[in-house]
Amino acid sequence: MRRFLLPGLSGLGVLGVTLSLIHNYATVGAASATVADPARAPYATYIAASGIVEANTRNIAIATPVAGTVAHVLVKVGDRVTAGQPLFSLDDRDLQAQLRVRQSTLQSNRSKVAEAEAFLQDVQEQLSLAESVSDRRAISEEDLSKRKFAVLLAEAKLRTAHADVVWAEAQVNETSTNVEREMIRAPIAGRILQMNIRPGEYAATGVLGTPLLLLGGTEPLHIRVDIDEADQWRFREGALARAFVRGNSELASNLKFEYVEPYIVPKQSLTGDTAQRVDTRVLQIIYSFAPNSLPAYVGQQVDVFVEIRAKS
């Protein structure tokens, strides 16, 4: 009996390992089963391409012309805005103080203009009285000359006062413009796609890796379709196309041709690998789809089939 014990235990061990492998294989197979059927081309002949949903104005990265601390954020993600609507403002207390000083200077200079005008009118009247005297013995030539020079001096002072007003107005306009630049407004009508700024944060100028705010037109949305350069010759402008949401082939929409960007560009790979190599170039076709016809968001990838028709 003992001589059969060891082979028997070995056989049971092999059987246990085999059953375990069969169970694991079945589990992995069940887990990797297809969740959704892939999209099927709606055309007999077609070009299969990938597309990415984008705003019809492209994504506009809102920047600030001057750096500063954010004082107020006046919109939120998803808001629809009109052209010129305030989006956020920077702390402008120093400019507001400067503006009040310059407005005070302007008011003072305008008062000096009124004073110079009154003085000029006075010396002109005195000169007129002197010149109206018929008997020249009643007033000396020296006194008459002094009154004429007084008029010339008063006119010069009035011109200086007017120049000071123009200078002060320019100063006020400069500061008012700088104050206005602290209020960032929407350049177009559109929708707030993304926000990366909050009150109290510092807003830098220039081209930023992460934009302060993304704005774009979303009615309708566009789809930027990448057609491999090897298939470019098969494409015809105005070709029909249909887009499918990835993960659910039941969600699809016919597309409207908008235009072709007539420049072949390197294909952008969205793997996130910084060491990736892209050796494919693509022709980019812009299509649009009707609002609410496809549950897609800006930046989302979709599968696109473009119909191929024979040359007429």
C-alpha positions in Angstrom: 0.0 0.0 0.0 2.8 2.4 0.9 4.3 2.1 -2.5 1.1 3.4 -4.1 0.7 6.3 -1.7 3.3 8.6 -3.1 2.2 8.2 -6.8 -1.4 8.7 -5.7 -0.7 12.0 -3.9 1.3 13.2 -7.0 -1.6 12.4 -9.2 -4.0 14.4 -6.9 -1.6 17.3 -7.0 -1.5 17.4 -10.8 -5.3 17.1 -10.9 -5.7 20.0 -8.5 -3.3 22.2 -10.6 -5.1 21.3 -13.8 -8.5 22.2 -12.3 -7.1 25.5 -11.0 -5.8 26.5 -14.4 -9.1 25.6 -16.1 -10.9 27.8 -13.5 -8.5 30.7 -14.0 -8.8 30.5 -17.8 -12.6 30.5 -17.6 -12.5 33.5 -15.3 -10.2 35.5 -17.6 -12.2 34.6 -20.6 -15.4 35.8 -19.0 -13.8 39.0 -17.8 -12.4 39.8 -21.3 -15.6 39.1 -23.1 -16.7 41.9 -25.4 -18.9 44.4 -23.6 -20.2 46.2 -26.7 -20.2 45.3 -30.3 -17.8 47.4 -32.5 -19.2 50.0 -34.8 -20.1 48.7 -38.2 -19.5 50.7 -41.4 -22.8 52.1 -42.9 -21.3 52.3 -46.4 -20.3 49.6 -48.9 -17.0 51.3 -49.5 -15.5 53.5 -46.9 -12.5 55.0 -45.1 -12.3 54.1 -41.4 -10.9 57.0 -39.4 -10.7 58.4 -35.9 -12.1 61.8 -34.9 -12.1 64.1 -32.0 -14.9 66.4 -31.0 -14.0 70.1 -30.8 -15.6 73.5 -30.5 -16.5 75.0 -33.8 -14.2 77.9 -33.0 -11.4 75.6 -31.8 -10.5 75.7 -28.1 -9.7 79.3 -27.2 -7.3 79.6 -24.3 -8.2 82.8 -22.5 -5.2 84.7 -21.2 -4.7 87.9 -19.3 -2.7 90.9 -20.9 -1.2 91.7 -17.4 -0.2 89.5 -14.6 -1.9 89.8 -11.2 -3.9 88.3 -8.4 -7.4 87.1 -9.3 -10.0 89.2 -7.5 -13.3 87.8 -8.8 -14.4 84.9 -11.0 -17.7 85.7 -12.7 -18.5 82.5 -14.6 -18.4 78.8 -14.0 -17.8 75.7 -16.1 -20.6 75.1 -18.6 -21.9 78.6 -18.6 -22.8 80.1 -22.0 -21.4 83.6 -22.4 -21.8 86.4 -24.9 -19.1 88.3 -26.6 -17.7 91.0 -24.3 -19.2 89.4 -21.1 -16.8 89.6 -18.1 -15.2 86.3 -17.2 -12.8 87.2 -14.3 -11.1 90.3 -12.9 -7.7 91.0 -11.3 -7.0 93.0 -8.2 -6.9 96.7 -9.5 -6.9 98.6 -6.2 -3.6 100.3 -7.1 -4.9 101.4 -10.4 -8.2 102.7 -8.9 -6.2 104.8 -6.5 -4.1 106.2 -9.4 -7.2 106.9 -11.4 -8.7 109.0 -8.6 -5.5 111.0 -8.3 -5.4 111.7 -12.1 -9.1 112.5 -12.2 -8.5 115.1 -9.5 -5.6 116.5 -11.5 -7.8 116.8 -14.5 -10.5 118.6 -12.5 -7.9 121.0 -11.2 -6.5 121.7 -14.7 -10.0 122.4 -16.0 -10.5 124.9 -13.2 -7.3 126.6 -14.3 -8.6 126.9 -17.8 -11.7 128.7 -16.5 -9.4 131.0 -14.4 -7.2 131.7 -17.5 -10.3 132.5 -19.6 -11.6 134.9 -17.0 -8.2 136.6 -16.7 -7.9 136.9 -20.5 -11.4 138.4 -20.7 -10.4 141.0 -18.0 -7.2 142.2 -19.7 -9.0 142.3 -23.1 -11.6 144.6 -21.6 -8.9 146.8 -20.1 -7.2 147.0 -23.5 -10.5 147.8 -25.2 -11.1 150.6 -22.8 -7.6 152.0 -23.3 -8.0 151.9 -27.1 -11.4 153.5 -27.0 -10.0 156.7 -25.4 -10.1 159.3 -28.1 -7.7 161.7 -26.5 -4.3 160.0 -26.6 -3.0 162.4 -24.0 -5.2 160.7 -21.4 -3.2 157.4 -21.6 0.4 156.9 -22.2 1.9 154.7 -25.0 3.7 152.7 -22.3 0.5 151.8 -20.5 -1.2 150.9 -23.8 1.7 148.6 -24.7 1.6 147.0 -21.2 -2.1 146.2 -21.7 -1.4 144.6 -25.1 1.4 142.5 -23.6 -1.0 141.5 -20.8 -3.5 140.2 -23.4 -0.7 138.2 -25.2 0.4 136.8 -21.8 -3.1 135.8 -20.9 -3.7 134.1 -24.2 -0.4 132.1 -23.7 -1.5 131.1 -20.2 -4.9 129.9 -21.6 -3.2 127.8 -24.2 -1.0 126.3 -21.5 -4.0 125.6 -19.4 -5.8 123.9 -22.3 -2.6 121.8 -22.9 -2.5 120.8 -19.3 -6.1 119.6 -19.6 -5.3 117.5 -22.7 -2.3 116.0 -20.9 -4.5 115.2 -17.8 -7.2 113.6 -20.0 -4.6 111.4 -21.6 -3.4 110.4 -18.2 -6.9 109.5 -17.1 -7.6 107.6 -20.3 -4.3 105.6 -19.8 -5.2 104.6 -16.3 -8.9 103.8 -17.3 -7.5 101.6 -20.1 -5.3 99.8 -17.6 -8.2 99.3 -15.3 -10.3 97.9 -18.1 -7.5 95.4 -19.0 -7.8 94.0 -15.4 -11.3 92.8 -16.4 -11.0 89.8 -18.7 -13.9 89.5 -21.2 -15.1 86.8 -23.6 -13.8 87.5 -27.1 -16.7 85.5 -28.7 -20.0 84.0 -27.8 -19.5 80.4 -26.6 -19.4 78.1 -23.7 -16.9 77.7 -20.8 -15.3 74.4 -21.4 -12.7 74.4 -18.6 -11.6 76.6 -15.7 -8.2 76.5 -13.9 -8.4 79.7 -11.9 -9.9 80.7 -8.6 -10.0 84.0 -6.5 -6.7 84.6 -4.8 -4.6 82.8 -7.3 -1.9 84.5 -9.3 -2.7 84.8 -13.0 0.4 84.8 -15.2 0.7 86.2 -18.8 2.0 84.4 -21.9 1.4 81.0 -23.3 0.6 78.7 -20.4 0.8 74.9 -20.2 -2.5 74.9 -18.5 -4.7 77.7 -19.7 -6.5 79.9 -17.2 -9.8 79.3 -19.0 -11.0 77.4 -22.1 -13.8 78.9 -24.2 -15.4 77.6 -27.4 -18.4 77.7 -29.6 -20.5 74.5 -29.2 -23.5 75.0 -31.4 -22.9 73.1 -33.4 -19.9 71.0 -32.4 -17.3 69.9 -34.9 -15.4 66.6 -35.3 -11.9 66.7 -36.6 -11.4 63.5 -38.6 -7.9 62.2 -39.2 -7.5 60.3 -42.6 -4.3 58.5 -43.0 -2.2 59.9 -45.9 -2.3 56.5 -47.5 -6.1 56.9 -47.9 -6.0 60.6 -48.7 -6.3 60.0 -52.5 -9.6 58.1 -51.9 -11.3 61.0 -50.1 -13.6 63.4 -52.0 -14.7 66.8 -50.6 -18.3 66.7 -49.4 -18.2 62.9 -48.8 -20.8 61.6 -46.4 -19.7 60.4 -43.0 -21.1 58.9 -39.8 -19.7 59.0 -36.3 -20.1 56.4 -33.6 -19.5 56.9 -29.8 -16.8 54.5 -28.6 -18.2 51.9 -26.3 -21.7 52.0 -27.7 -22.2 51.5 -31.4 -25.9 52.3 -31.1 -25.0 56.0 -30.4 -24.3 57.4 -33.8 -25.0 60.5 -36.0 -24.7 61.5 -39.6 -22.1 64.3 -40.1 -22.2 67.4 -42.2 -19.1 68.2 -44.2 -17.6 71.6 -43.4 -14.2 72.0 -44.9 -10.8 70.4 -45.4 -7.6 71.7 -43.9 -5.3 71.4 -46.9 -2.2 70.6 -45.0 -1.0 67.1 -44.1 0.1 67.1 -40.4 1.7 64.5 -38.1 -0.9 62.4 -36.4 -1.3 63.1 -32.7 -1.2 60.0 -30.6 -3.1 60.1 -27.4 -1.3 57.3 -25.5 0.3 59.8 -23.1 3.7 58.2 -23.6 6.3 61.0 -23.7 8.7 58.8 -25.6 6.2 57.8 -28.3 7.2 58.1 -32.0 4.6 59.3 -34.5 5.6 58.4 -38.1 2.1 58.7 -39.6 0.8 61.9 -41.2 -2.9 62.6 -41.7 -5.3 64.8 -43.7 -7.7 66.6 -41.3 -11.4 66.9 -42.4 -13.8 69.0 -40.4 -17.4 67.8 -40.0 -20.2 69.0 -37.8 -23.2 67.3 -36.3 -26.6 68.6 -35.2 -27.0 69.6 -31.5 -28.3 66.8 -29.3 -27.9 64.2 -32.1 -24.8 62.7 -30.4 -24.1 62.6 -26.6 -20.5 63.7 -27.0 -18.3 66.3 -25.3 -15.4 68.4 -26.5 -12.2 66.4 -26.5 -14.0 63.0 -26.8 -12.7 60.5 -29.4 -15.2 58.9 -31.8 -15.0 56.4 -34.6 -15.8 57.8 -38.1 -16.6 56.1 -41.4 -16.3 58.2 -44.5 -18.0 57.1 -47.7 -16.0 56.5 -50.8 -17.7 57.1 -54.1 -16.3 56.3 -57.5 -15.3 59.3 -59.7 -18.1 60.5 -61.9 
